[in-house]
C-alpha cells in the first residue's frame, strides 16, 4: 500500500516523498483511514513505528479541506507530556504542512510568555502544547478553544497518568462537546484504556502489536554489574566500541548529573537532559547530541519522551526503571523507522526484581552479555539477608515503655527502674526519693469520667492522681511561685504543672 492509496491530498504526498517515505507503516495504514472517516481513535503501537505521522497527516488533510476562516482560531490541539515531544510534533506538522495554508504554534513552559501570546493573538490553526503553560493562557483568556475540531493526546499513557489527569480534565472542560478525539501511545494499561474511553465517543481501537511489546529491530541485552562499577563500565563500552552517539537513561536527575560529570572528566563529551535544566539548556543539549558534537546524552525518563533521532544506534539503561512500561519507551528511542539499534541494560544485584518485572511485561527473556572485568563478585551477587523483626513499639527504653522524662510530665515512660516501665527500666541508677506533697499545694486536676491518670513510672496510670508522684528536689514549695505551680521561683521552673 502507498500513501496515495490512503486518500491524502497532493501537498501531503509531496511532503512525505521529500522526507523519503514511500510505504506507510502498519499503524499509519490502519489509523489514517479511521481519522479521515471522522471516528475517535485509541491507538497503540511500539515506539518508533510512525505514530506521529499517523495522526498528523490525516489531521492536516481534514483541516486543509475546509475553507480557512477570515479570522483564524485554534481548530486542533495536540497535548504532549514533555517540551521535547511538543517540539518534535511541531516540527513534524511544519514539515508535512509546508505546502498547506495552515499556521501552527508550540506552547510550553521554561520560555517567555509574550512570544506565545503574540502568536495566539495573530491567530493559529493548530496548537501543540504541554498542559501547564496552556492552562495559564486559558486562564488569562488568551487562548480560546471553544471552536476546536481535533483533540489529540500523544503519549496518552503518560498524559492520563495521575500526574497529568487533573490538568487534562481542566482542559477538557473548555473544549466543545462535539470534536474528534485521538489518543496515541506506545503503551496502555487496562486502567488507562478504561479512563480514556470515558471521554472518547464510540472509539475505534487499534492495537498493532502485543501490548507493551518491543520492536524486533532493537537488540536487547542485559549485563550484571555492581552499582559502584557502572560508570567505569559505561566509559569502557563507549571507548571500546568507538560509540559516537549513545543515549544513557538514569532514574534520578542528580544521578544523570553525576554520570554526565564523570564522562566529561574522562574525556567523553556528554550533556544531561532532565526537568531541572532550563529550556535553553535542554534545547542545546539535544541539538548538540543530534549534531554529534557530544557523544553521550544522559537523560531521565520524562525528559526523554519525544527524543526522535534518526539512526540512533545505542541506548543504555544505566539504571533499570522501577516502572516496567518506561523500559519500552526507553529502548524505543533506537531502532526507529526500520533501522537497527541496540539497547543494553546495566543490572545491579539490587535491581534483579526490576528486571523480572520488565521481562514479565514484554513476555520475553533478555539475553545476558558478560563484560570481562566487570562481573559482580559472589558476595555482591548474593541477595541481602532478611532484616530482623522490629522490637515492640514504645520507644528507646532498654526494657520497654515510652521514652518520656521522669519529671512531672509523666506520661509515656520516664527513667523508671520498674521493669517494663519507662525509658531506662533496667538501668543501675536509682530514682530520687519521693516525698509527700507539702500542705497547701494544688492537687492535680481529676481526669474526666473514670479514666485513670498516668503513673510516673510510664507503665500505665495511677488511680486518682493527675501526674504521679514527684521527686523530692522538685516537690518543695518556693517563695517566688505558688506551691506545686508553674512559676519560676529562684530562676528555675517548678517541677509540677498540675493537671495536663
C-alpha positions in Angstrom: 0.0 0.0 0.0 1.2 3.5 -0.8 0.4 6.9 0.8 -1.6 7.8 -2.3 -3.9 4.9 -1.7 -4.8 6.3 1.8 -6.6 9.3 0.2 -4.2 12.1 1.3 -4.0 15.3 -0.7 -1.2 16.0 -3.1 0.5 18.6 -0.9 0.9 15.9 1.9 2.1 13.3 -0.6 4.8 15.7 -1.8 5.9 16.3 1.8 6.0 12.6 2.5 8.0 12.0 -0.7 10.5 14.7 0.2 11.1 13.0 3.6 12.0 9.8 1.8 9.0 7.7 2.9 7.3 5.5 0.3 5.3 3.0 2.2 3.1 3.7 5.3 3.9 1.8 8.5 1.2 -0.6 9.9 0.0 1.9 12.4 -0.3 4.5 9.6 -2.1 2.1 7.3 -4.8 1.5 9.8 -5.0 4.8 11.7 -5.1 7.3 8.8 -8.3 5.9 7.2 -10.1 5.9 10.6 -9.2 9.5 11.2 -10.2 10.6 7.7 -13.6 9.0 8.3 -14.1 11.1 11.4 -14.0 8.5 14.1 -12.5 8.8 17.6 -9.4 6.6 17.9 -7.4 4.9 20.6 -4.2 3.5 19.0 -1.3 1.6 20.5 1.9 0.7 18.7 5.5 0.3 19.6 7.7 3.4 19.9 9.4 4.3 16.6 6.7 3.0 14.3 5.4 6.3 13.0 2.6 7.2 15.4 3.1 10.9 15.0 2.5 10.8 11.2 -0.4 8.5 11.9 -2.4 11.4 13.4 -0.6 14.4 11.8 -1.2 13.5 8.2 -5.0 12.9 8.3 -5.5 15.9 10.7 -3.7 18.2 8.3 -5.7 16.7 5.4 -9.0 17.4 7.0 -8.1 20.9 8.3 -6.8 21.9 4.8 -10.0 20.6 3.1 -12.2 23.2 4.9 -12.1 26.9 4.0 -9.6 28.9 6.1 -11.7 31.3 8.2 -11.1 35.1 7.8 -10.0 35.2 11.5 -8.0 32.2 12.5 -8.8 30.4 15.7 -7.5 27.1 17.1 -9.1 24.2 15.4 -6.7 21.4 16.5 -4.9 20.9 19.9 -2.1 18.3 20.4 -1.2 17.8 24.1 2.1 16.1 25.0 3.8 15.3 28.3 7.1 17.0 27.6 8.6 20.0 25.9 10.8 17.9 23.7 7.9 15.8 22.4 5.9 19.0 21.8 8.8 20.4 19.8 9.1 17.2 17.8 5.4 17.1 16.9 5.5 20.8 16.0 8.4 20.1 13.7 6.5 17.2 12.0 3.5 19.4 11.5 5.6 22.1 9.9 7.4 19.6 7.7 4.2 17.8 6.4 2.2 21.0 6.2 4.7 23.1 4.3 2.5 23.5 1.3 -0.7 24.0 3.2 -2.3 27.3 4.2 -2.2 26.4 7.9 -0.5 28.0 10.8 0.7 26.3 14.0 2.5 27.2 17.2 4.1 25.4 20.1 3.4 26.3 23.7 5.3 25.0 26.7 6.9 26.3 29.9 10.5 27.3 30.5 10.4 30.1 28.0 8.8 33.6 27.9 5.1 34.1 27.7 5.0 37.0 25.3 6.0 35.3 22.0 3.3 32.7 22.7 0.7 35.4 23.5 1.6 37.2 20.3 1.3 34.1 18.2 -2.1 33.2 19.7 -3.4 36.8 19.1 -2.3 36.7 15.5 -4.3 33.5 15.0 -3.3 29.9 14.6 -5.0 26.7 13.3 -3.0 24.2 15.3 -1.6 24.3 18.9 0.9 21.8 20.2 1.3 22.3 23.9 2.2 20.9 27.3 -0.7 21.2 29.8 0.7 23.6 32.4 1.5 26.5 30.1 -1.6 26.0 28.0 -3.8 26.3 31.1 -2.0 29.6 32.0 -3.0 31.0 28.7 -6.6 29.7 29.0 -6.9 31.2 32.5 -5.6 34.5 31.2 -8.2 34.4 28.4 -5.5 34.5 25.8 -6.4 31.1 24.3 -10.0 30.3 23.2 -10.6 26.6 22.4 -14.4 26.8 22.1 -14.3 26.0 18.3 -11.8 23.2 18.5 -12.3 20.3 16.0 -9.5 17.9 16.9 -8.1 17.0 20.3 -5.0 14.7 20.3 -3.2 13.2 23.2 0.2 12.0 22.3 1.9 9.5 24.7 -1.5 9.2 26.2 -0.5 6.7 28.8 1.7 9.3 30.5 -0.7 12.1 29.9 -3.5 10.3 31.6 -1.4 9.0 34.4 -2.1 10.5 37.9 0.4 13.3 37.3 -1.5 14.8 34.4 -5.1 13.7 34.8 -6.2 16.8 36.7 -4.7 19.1 34.1 -6.3 17.0 31.3 -9.7 17.4 33.0 -9.3 21.1 33.3 -8.5 21.4 29.6 -11.5 19.1 28.6 -13.9 21.5 30.4 -13.2 24.3 28.0 -13.4 22.2 24.8 -16.6 21.9 22.8 -18.7 18.8 23.2 -18.5 18.0 19.5 -14.9 17.2 18.5 -12.8 14.3 17.2 -10.5 12.8 19.9 -7.3 10.9 19.0 -5.2 9.1 21.6 -1.8 7.6 20.5 0.8 5.9 22.6 3.3 3.1 22.8 1.8 1.5 26.0 -1.7 1.4 27.6 -2.5 -0.2 30.9 -6.0 -1.5 31.4 -6.8 1.3 33.7 -5.6 3.9 31.2 -7.7 2.3 28.4 -10.8 2.4 30.6 -10.2 6.0 31.6 -9.6 7.1 28.0 -12.9 5.6 26.8 -14.8 7.8 29.3 -14.4 10.8 27.1 -14.0 9.1 23.7 -17.2 8.8 21.6 -17.6 5.3 20.3 -13.8 5.0 19.6 -12.1 2.7 17.2 -9.3 0.8 18.9 -6.2 -0.2 17.0 -3.5 -2.3 18.6 -0.8 -3.0 16.1 1.5 -5.1 18.3 1.0 -7.1 21.5 0.5 -4.8 24.4 3.8 -3.3 25.9 5.9 -5.3 23.4 9.1 -4.1 21.9 10.1 -3.9 18.2 12.3 -6.6 16.6 14.8 -4.1 15.2 16.2 -3.4 18.7 18.7 -6.0 20.0 18.2 -6.1 23.8 20.8 -7.3 26.2 21.5 -7.1 29.9 24.8 -7.2 31.8 25.1 -7.8 35.5 27.4 -5.3 37.2 27.9 -3.8 40.7 26.5 -0.4 41.2 29.8 1.1 42.0 31.3 -0.1 38.8 28.6 1.2 36.4 30.3 4.4 35.4 33.6 2.7 34.6 31.7 0.1 32.5 29.9 2.8 30.6 33.1 4.6 29.7 34.7 1.3 28.8 32.0 0.4 26.4 31.9 3.8 24.7 35.7 3.7 24.1 35.9 0.0 23.2 33.1 0.2 20.7 34.0 3.7 19.5 30.4 4.8 20.1 29.8 8.3 18.7 26.2 8.6 19.8 24.7 6.9 22.9 21.6 7.8 24.9 22.0 7.0 28.6 19.0 6.7 30.9 19.2 7.5 34.6 16.4 7.1 37.1 17.1 10.4 39.0 18.1 13.9 38.0 21.1 14.1 40.3 22.2 10.7 39.1 22.1 12.0 35.5 24.3 14.9 36.5 26.8 12.7 38.2 27.1 10.4 35.2 27.5 13.4 32.9 30.2 14.9 35.0 32.1 11.6 35.2 32.0 11.2 31.4 33.3 14.7 30.8 36.1 14.1 33.4 37.3 11.1 31.5 37.3 12.8 28.2 33.9 11.7 26.7 31.8 14.8 25.9 28.4 14.5 27.4 25.4 16.6 28.4 22.4 16.0 30.8 18.8 16.3 29.9 16.2 16.5 32.7 13.5 18.7 34.2 15.8 20.8 36.4 17.6 22.1 33.3 16.4 25.3 31.7 14.7 25.1 28.4 17.6 26.7 26.6 20.0 24.1 28.1 17.7 21.3 27.2 17.4 22.5 23.6 21.2 23.0 23.3 21.9 19.5 24.7 19.5 17.9 22.3 20.8 19.9 19.3 24.5 19.0 20.2 23.6 15.4 20.5 21.8 15.3 17.2 24.8 17.1 15.5 27.2 14.6 17.2 29.0 17.4 19.0 28.7 15.3 22.1 29.0 11.5 22.3 26.6 10.8 25.2 23.2 12.3 26.3 22.2 11.4 29.8 18.5 11.7 30.3 15.7 10.9 32.7 12.5 9.1 31.6 10.2 12.1 31.4 12.7 14.4 29.6 13.5 11.7 27.1 9.9 11.4 25.8 9.9 12.7 22.3 13.6 12.3 21.6 13.5 11.3 17.9 16.9 10.9 16.4 17.4 9.2 13.0 19.6 6.1 13.2 20.4 6.4 16.9 22.5 3.2 17.4 22.8 2.8 21.2 20.6 3.1 24.3 22.0 2.3 27.7 19.8 1.8 30.8 22.3 2.9 33.4 19.7 2.1 36.0 16.7 -0.1 35.3 13.4 1.8 35.6 11.2 0.9 38.5 8.1 1.3 36.2 8.4 -1.6 33.6 6.5 0.4 31.0 9.2 3.0 30.9 11.6 0.3 29.6 9.5 0.1 26.4 9.7 3.9 25.9 13.4 4.0 26.7 14.6 1.4 24.2 12.1 2.7 21.6 14.5 5.7 21.1 16.6 3.4 18.9 15.7 1.0 16.1 13.3 3.6 14.7 11.8 3.7 11.2 13.1 0.3 10.4 16.7 0.9 11.4 18.6 -1.4 13.7 19.5 -0.5 17.2 21.0 -1.8 20.4 19.7 -1.5 24.0 21.9 -2.6 26.8 20.8 -2.6 30.4 23.1 -2.4 33.5 21.6 -4.5 36.3 23.0 -4.3 39.8 22.2 -7.1 42.3 19.5 -5.0 44.0 17.8 -4.4 40.6 17.0 -8.0 39.8 13.4 -7.5 40.8 13.1 -4.6 38.3 14.5 -6.9 35.6 12.0 -9.7 36.4 9.1 -7.1 36.2 10.4 -5.9 32.8 10.7 -9.4 31.3 7.3 -10.3 32.6 5.8 -7.2 30.9 7.5 -7.7 27.5 6.9 -11.5 27.7 10.5 -12.4 26.8 13.8 -13.1 28.5 16.5 -10.6 27.8 19.9 -12.2 26.8 22.8 -11.7 29.2 26.0 -10.1 28.0 29.1 -10.7 30.1 31.8 -8.0 30.0 35.2 -9.2 31.1 36.4 -7.4 34.2 33.0 -6.2 35.3 31.4 -9.4 36.6 29.9 -9.0 40.1 31.7 -10.7 42.9 29.9 -13.6 44.6 29.5 -11.5 47.7 27.9 -8.6 45.8 25.7 -11.0 43.8 24.4 -12.7 47.0 20.9 -11.5 48.0 20.7 -9.4 51.1 19.8 -11.3 54.3 16.3 -10.7 55.7 16.1 -7.9 58.2 15.4 -9.0 61.8 12.0 -8.2 63.1 11.4 -4.9 64.8 11.2 -4.7 68.6 7.9 -3.9 70.1 6.9 -0.3 69.8 7.3 2.0 72.7 10.5 4.0 72.4 14.1 3.6 73.1 13.9 2.0 76.5 16.0 -1.0 77.3 13.2 -3.0 78.8 10.2 -1.4 77.2 7.8 1.5 77.7 7.9 5.0 76.2 10.7 7.5 76.2 9.4 10.4 78.2 11.1 12.1 81.1 10.8 11.3 84.8 9.7 14.8 85.9 6.2 15.9 86.4 5.4 15.4 82.7 4.9 11.8 83.5 3.2 10.1 80.6 5.0 7.9 78.1 7.5 6.4 80.4 10.3 8.2 82.2 13.5 6.8 83.6 11.8 4.4 85.8 13.6 1.5 87.4 10.4 -0.6 87.4 10.7 -3.4 84.9 8.6 -2.7 81.8 8.2 0.8 82.9 9.9 3.7 81.2 12.8 4.6 79.1 15.7 3.1 81.1 13.9 0.4 83.0 17.0 -1.8 83.5 19.5 0.9 84.5 21.6 0.7 87.5 20.9 4.1 88.8 18.1 4.8 91.3 15.3 7.3 91.3 15.4 10.2 93.8 13.3 9.7 96.9 9.7 10.5 96.7 8.3 12.9 99.2 4.7 13.8 100.2 3.2 17.0 98.7 3.5 19.9 101.1 0.3 21.0 102.7 -1.4 23.7 100.7 0.0 22.6 97.3 -2.5 22.5 94.5 -3.7 19.0 93.8 -3.6 17.7 90.2 -6.8 18.0 88.3 -9.0 15.0 88.2 -9.5 13.5 84.8 -12.9 13.4 83.2 -15.1 10.4 83.8 -13.5 7.3 85.2 -10.3 7.4 83.2 -7.2 6.6 85.3 -4.4 9.1 85.4 -0.8 8.3 84.3 1.7 6.8 86.6 5.1 8.5 86.8 6.7 5.1 86.0 5.3 5.4 82.5 4.0 1.9 82.6 0.3 2.9 83.0 -1.9 5.1 85.1 -2.2 5.5 88.8 -5.8 5.8 90.0 -6.8 9.1 91.5 -3.8 11.1 90.5 -3.2 13.6 87.7 0.5 13.2 87.1 2.1 10.8 89.5 4.5 11.4 92.4 7.3 13.9 92.2 11.0 13.6 93.2 11.8 15.3 96.4 14.0 18.0 95.0 11.2 19.2 92.7 8.4 19.0 95.3 9.5 21.8 97.6 7.5 25.0 97.6 9.5 28.1 96.9 8.9 31.7 97.7 8.5 33.0 94.2 5.6 30.9 93.0 2.7 29.0 94.2 3.5 25.6 95.7 3.5 23.0 93.0 2.6 25.6 90.4 4.2 26.8 87.3 6.0 29.9 88.4 9.8 30.5 88.1 11.0 31.0 91.7 14.7 31.1 92.2 15.3 31.2 88.4 14.2 27.7 87.7 11.0 26.1 86.7 8.9 24.4 89.3 8.5 20.7 88.8 4.8 20.2 88.8 2.5 21.8 86.2 -0.7 20.2 87.6 -3.5 18.7 85.6 -2.4 18.0 82.0 
